Amino acid sequence: MQFKDYYQILGVGKSASQDDIRKAFRKLARKYHPDVSKEPDAAKRMAEVNEANTVLSDPEKRAAYDTVGAQAWAQGARSGDDVRPPPGWNAGRGFAHGGGGPQGFEAHFGHADAGQFSEFFEQMFGHARAGGRQSSHGPRRGQDQHAAIELELADAYQGAERALNLRERTLHVTIPKGVKEGQMIRLAGQGSPGANGGAAGDLFLQVHLRPDARWRVEGRDVTQKLRVTPWEAALGAAVRVSTPDGARVEVAVPAGSGGGRKLRLKGRGIPHASTPGDLYLELDIAVPGAVTEAQKTAWAALRDAYPGFDPRR
């Protein structure tokens, strides 16, 4: 059968811990999930990543895979090379349906190819599963699953309700206010079903905030541009600003401000019960054009009022 190097697919070493595998999967899922990725082969790569994670995140499957892999690696085999499993590699192992079935990251978003595992996977695990053999280890908890959800910044401020189309069901999810980029939302019991009467796994949703030219987000801090006139920056002014949470606030622009100066609004970033983020208003000086004769005269008078001013010095 054609060998699949799952460690290479996830970009981890053969001694990687479960935490290493989980982190690698989340990183690649974020890159290749078809709902958020712009890579041309995102669906294919996501299927490979999903399959590799299904095996390496399950200790029993990983042990069986390593038995086959040890011989393949000794022969210098790479993904796609033909290998012959050593005799007795699967002795005593039963892969009960539901412990890590073909339900992975993509399946939660309705992609038809999410559950299509390779021939290599089916030859190693599919036949044992289809044969109805039950694990001798009693009830087994279902596998945790991971998915991505993309939100607007306003959702992070106010919370939201979302309907996720899963296989044969729709899951209504409440997004709490205060979520930030990369945060994991745990949905207990919504992962893969358990085996032999075991409990279902959990579904973890990783939050991604949709890019928006109006704001820059770092953790719970948010930065947005505040356009001001040259005279507002020079003389100072009170201006009204729309914030990401939909509020209108009055902000004092200090006299003598330059472009790029940041005004901090404490606690008006992404909310949190104990440590909310801050909102930074970055001043952007808008220079009006000189079109009419009066405007040109005004700009000339301004120039003449600062005979020694050189901004490039």
C-alpha positions in Angstrom: 0.0 0.0 0.0 1.1 3.6 -0.5 2.6 5.0 2.7 1.5 8.3 4.2 4.0 10.2 6.4 1.6 11.8 8.9 4.4 13.4 10.9 5.7 15.1 7.8 2.2 16.3 6.9 1.8 17.9 10.3 5.4 19.2 10.4 6.3 17.5 13.7 8.9 15.0 14.8 8.1 11.4 15.5 8.6 12.0 19.2 6.1 14.9 19.3 3.8 15.1 22.3 0.1 15.2 22.0 0.3 18.9 22.8 2.7 19.4 19.9 0.4 17.6 17.6 -2.6 19.6 18.7 -0.8 22.9 18.2 0.5 21.8 14.7 -3.0 20.8 13.7 -4.5 24.1 14.8 -1.9 26.1 13.0 -2.3 24.2 9.7 -6.1 24.1 10.0 -6.1 27.9 10.3 -4.0 28.1 7.2 -5.8 25.6 5.0 -9.5 25.5 6.1 -11.4 26.3 2.9 -13.7 28.7 4.8 -10.8 31.0 5.5 -7.9 30.0 3.3 -6.9 31.5 0.0 -4.5 28.7 -0.9 -5.5 27.1 -4.3 -5.2 23.5 -2.9 -6.7 24.3 0.5 -9.3 21.5 0.5 -6.8 18.8 -0.5 -4.3 20.0 2.1 -7.0 20.2 4.8 -8.1 16.7 4.1 -4.5 15.5 4.5 -4.0 17.4 7.7 -7.3 16.2 9.0 -6.4 12.5 8.3 -2.9 12.9 9.9 -4.5 14.4 13.0 -7.1 11.7 13.3 -4.3 9.1 13.5 -1.7 10.9 15.5 -4.0 12.3 18.1 -5.4 8.9 18.9 -2.8 6.9 21.0 -4.0 3.5 19.8 -4.0 4.5 16.1 -0.7 6.2 16.5 0.9 3.1 18.0 -0.4 1.0 15.1 0.8 3.6 12.6 4.2 3.8 14.2 4.6 0.0 13.8 4.1 0.3 10.1 6.0 3.6 9.8 9.1 2.2 11.6 9.7 -0.2 8.7 8.9 2.4 6.1 11.3 4.9 7.6 14.0 2.3 7.9 13.6 1.7 4.1 13.7 5.4 3.5 10.1 5.4 2.2 8.3 8.7 1.7 4.7 9.6 1.3 3.4 7.9 -1.8 5.9 5.0 -1.8 4.7 1.4 -1.6 5.2 -0.3 1.8 4.3 -3.7 3.1 3.2 -3.8 6.8 5.3 -6.2 9.0 3.5 -9.4 10.0 1.2 -9.1 13.0 1.3 -5.2 13.1 -2.4 -5.1 13.9 -2.5 -8.0 16.3 -4.8 -7.4 19.3 -6.0 -4.0 18.1 -9.6 -3.2 17.3 -10.6 0.2 16.0 -14.1 0.6 17.1 -16.3 2.9 15.1 -16.6 6.4 16.6 -13.3 6.6 18.4 -11.8 8.6 15.6 -14.0 8.3 12.6 -13.9 10.4 9.5 -15.4 13.4 11.0 -12.9 16.2 11.3 -12.2 19.9 11.0 -13.9 20.4 7.7 -16.9 18.2 8.3 -18.5 20.8 10.5 -18.8 23.3 7.6 -20.4 21.0 5.0 -17.4 20.2 2.8 -18.2 17.0 1.1 -14.6 15.8 0.9 -13.9 16.3 4.6 -14.5 12.7 5.4 -12.7 11.2 2.4 -9.7 9.5 3.9 -6.9 8.0 1.8 -6.6 4.4 0.7 -3.7 4.1 3.1 -5.9 5.1 6.1 -8.7 2.7 5.0 -6.4 -0.2 4.6 -4.9 0.4 8.0 -8.0 1.3 10.0 -11.1 1.0 7.8 -11.3 -2.7 7.6 -10.9 -3.2 11.3 -13.6 -0.6 11.9 -16.0 -2.1 9.2 -15.5 -5.6 10.7 -17.3 -4.6 13.8 -14.5 -5.6 16.2 -15.0 -3.9 19.5 -12.1 -2.5 21.6 -11.2 -4.7 24.6 -10.6 -1.6 26.7 -14.3 -0.9 27.5 -16.0 2.5 26.9 -13.9 5.0 25.0 -14.5 8.7 24.9 -15.1 10.1 21.5 -12.4 12.2 19.8 -12.4 16.0 20.2 -12.9 17.9 17.0 -11.7 21.3 15.9 -13.2 23.9 13.6 -12.8 27.6 12.8 -15.4 30.4 13.1 -14.9 33.8 11.6 -16.4 36.8 13.4 -16.7 40.6 12.9 -15.0 42.8 15.5 -18.5 43.9 16.6 -19.3 40.3 17.5 -16.3 40.3 19.9 -17.6 43.4 21.6 -21.3 42.4 21.8 -21.4 38.6 21.4 -23.4 36.8 18.7 -25.5 33.9 17.8 -24.4 31.6 14.9 -25.8 28.5 13.2 -23.2 26.0 12.2 -24.2 23.4 9.5 -22.8 20.1 10.7 -23.3 16.7 9.2 -27.0 15.9 9.4 -27.6 18.6 12.0 -27.4 22.3 12.6 -25.7 23.5 15.8 -26.8 26.9 17.2 -23.8 28.5 19.0 -23.8 31.4 21.4 -20.6 33.5 21.0 -19.9 35.2 24.3 -18.8 38.9 24.2 -15.1 39.4 24.9 -13.7 36.7 22.6 -10.4 37.5 21.0 -8.4 36.3 18.0 -7.2 32.7 18.3 -9.4 31.9 21.4 -10.9 28.4 21.6 -14.6 28.0 22.5 -15.4 24.6 23.9 -18.7 23.0 23.1 -19.0 20.0 25.4 -20.2 16.7 23.9 -20.4 18.0 20.4 -17.4 16.1 19.0 -17.2 12.6 17.7 -19.5 10.0 19.4 -17.9 7.7 21.9 -17.3 3.9 21.5 -18.7 1.1 23.6 -21.0 3.5 25.5 -18.3 6.1 26.0 -19.1 9.8 26.2 -18.9 12.0 23.1 -15.9 14.2 22.6 -15.9 18.0 22.6 -16.0 20.5 19.7 -13.5 23.3 19.9 -14.2 26.4 17.8 -11.1 28.6 17.1 -12.1 32.3 16.8 -10.8 34.4 13.9 -11.7 38.0 13.5 -12.4 39.1 9.9 -9.7 41.6 8.7 -11.1 45.1 8.5 -9.1 48.2 7.2 -10.8 50.3 9.9 -9.2 48.5 12.9 -6.0 46.8 14.0 -6.4 44.2 16.7 -3.7 43.0 19.1 -5.1 40.7 21.8 -7.9 42.8 23.3 -6.4 46.2 22.3 -7.9 47.8 19.2 -6.4 50.7 17.2 -8.4 52.8 14.8 -7.5 55.9 12.7 -8.9 59.2 13.7 -8.7 61.8 10.9 -8.3 65.4 12.0 -7.7 68.7 10.3 -4.3 70.5 10.5 -5.9 73.2 12.7 -7.5 70.7 15.0 -4.1 69.0 15.5 -2.3 72.3 15.9 -4.8 74.2 18.1 -6.5 71.3 19.8 -10.1 70.3 19.5 -13.0 68.2 20.9 -14.1 65.7 18.2 -16.8 63.0 18.2 -15.7 59.5 17.3 -17.6 56.3 16.5 -16.1 53.3 18.3 -16.2 49.6 17.3 -18.9 48.9 19.9 -21.2 51.4 18.1 -21.0 54.2 20.6 -20.3 57.9 19.9 -17.8 59.5 22.3 -16.2 62.9 22.5 -12.4 62.9 22.5 -10.0 65.8 23.3 -7.3 66.2 20.7 -4.3 67.9 22.5 -2.9 71.1 20.9 0.3 70.5 19.0 -0.5 66.9 18.1 1.3 65.3 15.1 0.3 62.6 12.7 0.6 59.1 14.3 0.0 60.2 17.8 -2.1 57.8 19.8 -4.9 58.7 22.1 -5.8 56.0 24.6 -9.3 55.3 25.7 -8.8 53.0 28.6 -11.1 49.9 28.8 -12.8 50.6 25.5 -11.1 47.7 23.6 -12.5 44.2 23.5 -14.4 43.7 26.8 -13.4 41.3 29.5 -14.7 40.8 33.1 -11.4 41.7 34.7 -9.0 43.0 32.1 -10.7 44.7 29.1 -8.6 45.9 26.3 -7.9 49.6 25.4 -9.0 51.5 22.3 -6.2 53.6 20.7 -7.1 56.4 18.3 -4.2 57.0 15.9 -4.2 60.6 14.6 -4.2 60.9 10.8 -4.0 64.6 9.6 -6.1 65.2 6.6 -4.7 68.1 4.5 -7.3 69.9 2.4 -6.4 71.0 -1.1 -5.8 74.5 -2.3 -8.3 75.0 -5.1 -9.8 78.5 -4.9 -7.7 81.7 -4.8 -8.8 82.3 -1.3 -7.6 78.8 -0.3 -4.2 79.4 -2.0 -3.9 82.8 -0.3 -4.6 81.1 3.1 -2.0 78.4 2.5 0.6 81.0 1.4 -0.1 83.1 4.5 0.4 79.9 6.6 3.7 79.3 4.9 4.8 82.9 5.5 3.9 82.6 9.2 6.5 79.8 9.6 9.6 81.1 7.7 12.0 78.7 9.4 9.9 75.5 9.5 11.4 72.5 7.7 9.6 69.2 8.3 12.5 67.3 6.7 15.2 68.6 9.0 
